[in-house]
Amino acid sequence: MNNGKTKTAKKINMKVFLKKGLFCCILIYICFLLISQQFSLSRLNEKKDDIEIKIAAAQKEQTELQAQKDASGTDEYLERVAREKLGYMKPSEKVFIDSSK
């Protein structure tokens, strides 16, 4: 009779041990998942910051290009382009050339 009680006690102890072991394995797995997700989240936040910086630069460039587009139809812009790029001048102007250059 004593032998039957020890077998059932061993079975109960074994079941408790397996349950505790399974619980520990699940707990370790959950911790691993949480840590890996934190690393992924950190990496994604860095990418988000980089993209936001690129967006800000693109918006600044768009603003500058829009200002150039708006200014391109004015008489002052056309006169400046004619002088700087095409070398035109008004008939009454005198041009001085720097010979030291």
Secondary structure as UniProt FT lines:
FT   HELIX           2..71
FT   TURN            72..73
FT   HELIX           75..84
FT   TURN            85..86
FT   TURN            91..92
FT   TURN            99..100
//
